[in-house]
Amino acid sequence: MDFFLNIPNNEIGNTLTERILAQSNSIKFHKTLPNYSNSKLFELENLSTELGVDNIYLKDESTRFNLNAFKGLGASYAIRKLLIEDPQTSVFCTATDGNHGKAVAWSASINKKKSVVYVPKDTTKERIDAIAQYGGEVIQLDMNYEETCNHAAKQSALNNWMLVQDTSWDGYEKIPALIMSGYLTHFKEMEDSINLFQKPKIDIIFLQCGVGSWPASCIWYYLNRYRTNRPKIVLVEPNEASGVLSSFMHNQRVSPKVNFETIMAGLNCGIPSKSAWEIIKKGCDAVMTIADEDARNAMRTLYKPKENSKRIISGESGSAGLAGLIKCIKDPGMSKLNEHIELNSKSRILLFNTEGDTDKESFKSIVEL
Ligand SMILES: Cc1ncc(COP(=O)(O)O)c(C=O)c1O
């Protein structure tokens, strides 16, 4: 089975993570940073017609702070808050499959601090170079993502570094929550366009999911702002890194029994984040998985749009939300999910392009086919 239909209770809680999210003033902070601008929200009219839905909005995060991905929103906010608490912190450490590590290295560098970034065995040279470009000391391990996270946590404890990890576990919740609070900026940016007062102008959101922190911040935003008037939310994971789907299947947070071989590097994660999982259960309507080929097709769809539409550069993980929508519409096996989320010709959809061509060689070989 490549999807799970959830019946969320739509409740807002009072956990540490939710309290931190409720206090976020991330947009005010982000506006003070160099290169800040509201990321563009496109309306993909031709694609909506082609797929038979009312409208598709796509928020393009590939230009965010010139980092080619949205992750700078989280790391910059968390690091700023941590430096307010302890200005003497000198080294920030993280584990990453690319985008978050680049964001930590960039955020540390703008605060004139050091960063140590551990990457798993599959991280490409281009992604490693992108982190090093911001002064990050990059160490590649012969491990998968989950093992790399454990290693970074141990090294941080041993060396007295500040661990800035975008996933949480028992006893490590505050910093991931600060990162999630930083992500809230892009939902706030849409308050003068589609996230209107009382009711949003969208019906369904497809969100690509790794450890779940980013989709959980989205879910929390819409739950907190609209409660049951919120849009339906579908999480999209790679077939080979389906931590949230497996956790729903087992009714508890688990590491999926899959081979972690996927081109969607940013989504190639194991067990979901503890605090993200708690929010996802309460406010997500479905989770589905996609194949690498679905992501490749979605990248090409955005790169080679019909007629005069705007070309969008979207990487393997960046296009996964669109890949999920296309699968729902084209694959007859998805009809139960479509009924559950009421996907039909009147649907207004929101997607995020969460990264651009973060691996240029791979991108070229995919879109130029
Ligand atoms: C491009 C991209 N999109 C989406 C995600 C998913 O975010 P999360 O791991 O918080 O679920 C990531 C995570 O690294 C990413 O790099």
The ligand as a MOL file (V3000), in Angstrom:
LIG
                    3D

  0  0  0     0  0            999 V3000
M  V30 BEGIN CTAB
M  V30 COUNTS 16 16 0 0 0
M  V30 BEGIN ATOM
M  V30 1 C 14.2790 20.3530 -0.4930 0
M  V30 2 C 13.6140 19.7910 0.7050 0
M  V30 3 N 12.2850 19.7140 0.7340 0
M  V30 4 C 11.6320 19.2100 1.8010 0
M  V30 5 C 12.3290 18.7490 2.9030 0
M  V30 6 C 11.5590 18.1260 4.0340 0
M  V30 7 O 11.7300 18.7220 5.2750 0
M  V30 8 P 11.6770 17.8230 6.5830 0
M  V30 9 O 12.9020 16.9640 6.6000 0
M  V30 10 O 11.6410 18.7890 7.6980 0
M  V30 11 O 10.4410 16.9820 6.4770 0
M  V30 12 C 13.7330 18.8260 2.9190 0
M  V30 13 C 14.5260 18.3970 4.0700 0
M  V30 14 O 15.7320 18.4440 4.1020 0
M  V30 15 C 14.3980 19.3560 1.7930 0
M  V30 16 O 15.7480 19.4470 1.7300 0
M  V30 END ATOM
M  V30 BEGIN BOND
M  V30 1 1 1 2
M  V30 2 1 2 3
M  V30 3 2 2 15
M  V30 4 2 3 4
M  V30 5 1 4 5
M  V30 6 1 5 6
M  V30 7 2 5 12
M  V30 8 1 6 7
M  V30 9 1 7 8
M  V30 10 2 8 9
M  V30 11 1 8 10
M  V30 12 1 8 11
M  V30 13 1 12 13
M  V30 14 1 12 15
M  V30 15 2 13 14
M  V30 16 1 15 16
M  V30 END BOND
M  V30 END CTAB
M  END
